């Protein structure tokens, strides 16, 4: 699903955000991994995530991942 191009696909933007934040990948590498083509395409995806409601959901997901990682 993350590799398919779809109009207004939020999941790809969230995946890009997580890869950058938690895997330490740069935008060019994220673009190659997710089939987005370029770092600028990743940047556009990340800009779509600026919606406050969506940001809260992403932060909640981030906290859940961190808790799960700490528990082993």
C-alpha positions as a Python dict, from the first residue, in 0.01 Angstrom:
ca = {
    (1, 'X'): (0, 0, 0),
    (2, 'X'): (282, 242, 86),
    (3, 'X'): (449, 186, -250),
    (4, 'X'): (140, 271, -457),
    (5, 'X'): (81, 628, -561),
    (6, 'X'): (-262, 746, -453),
    (7, 'X'): (-410, 1091, -441),
    (8, 'X'): (-402, 1235, -88),
    (9, 'X'): (-241, 924, 59),
    (10, 'X'): (-172, 1019, 420),
    (11, 'X'): (-14, 683, 503),
    (12, 'X'): (287, 753, 279),
    (13, 'X'): (341, 1087, 447),
    (14, 'X'): (322, 929, 791),
    (15, 'X'): (563, 655, 685),
    (16, 'X'): (802, 919, 550),
    (17, 'X'): (781, 1112, 875),
    (18, 'X'): (851, 803, 1084),
    (19, 'X'): (1141, 693, 863),
    (20, 'X'): (1300, 1033, 891),
    (21, 'X'): (1245, 1066, 1264),
    (22, 'X'): (1313, 712, 1384),
    (23, 'X'): (1533, 553, 1118),
    (24, 'X'): (1741, 863, 1054),
    (25, 'X'): (1691, 850, 678),
    (26, 'X'): (1718, 1164, 468),
    (27, 'X'): (1440, 1268, 231),
    (28, 'X'): (1617, 1134, -78),
    (29, 'X'): (1655, 788, 80),
    (30, 'X'): (1295, 792, 201),
    (31, 'X'): (1179, 881, -150),
    (32, 'X'): (1372, 590, -297),
    (33, 'X'): (1244, 346, -34),
    (34, 'X'): (878, 446, -73),
    (35, 'X'): (892, 492, -449),
    (36, 'X'): (825, 866, -431),
    (37, 'X'): (1101, 951, -673),
    (38, 'X'): (1280, 1240, -506),
    (39, 'X'): (1345, 1421, -182),
    (40, 'X'): (1121, 1707, -292),
    (41, 'X'): (829, 1466, -332),
    (42, 'X'): (889, 1353, 26),
    (43, 'X'): (897, 1717, 136),
    (44, 'X'): (555, 1775, -23),
    (45, 'X'): (418, 1468, 156),
    (46, 'X'): (552, 1597, 487),
    (47, 'X'): (394, 1938, 429),
    (48, 'X'): (54, 1772, 403),
    (49, 'X'): (96, 1643, 758),
    (50, 'X'): (79, 1989, 912),
    (51, 'X'): (-288, 1950, 997),
    (52, 'X'): (-308, 1979, 1381),
    (53, 'X'): (-549, 1688, 1419),
    (54, 'X'): (-330, 1461, 1209),
    (55, 'X'): (-17, 1575, 1397),
    (56, 'X'): (-176, 1465, 1725),
    (57, 'X'): (-246, 1121, 1580),
    (58, 'X'): (111, 1093, 1458),
    (59, 'X'): (246, 1193, 1798),
    (60, 'X'): (22, 933, 1961),
    (61, 'X'): (156, 668, 1724),
    (62, 'X'): (513, 779, 1798),
    (63, 'X'): (456, 746, 2172),
    (64, 'X'): (305, 399, 2127),
    (65, 'X'): (606, 289, 1922),
    (66, 'X'): (848, 423, 2181),
    (67, 'X'): (662, 245, 2461),
    (68, 'X'): (662, -82, 2269),
    (69, 'X'): (1035, -49, 2197),
    (70, 'X'): (1111, 10, 2564),
    (71, 'X'): (912, -296, 2667),
    (72, 'X'): (1117, -511, 2431),
}
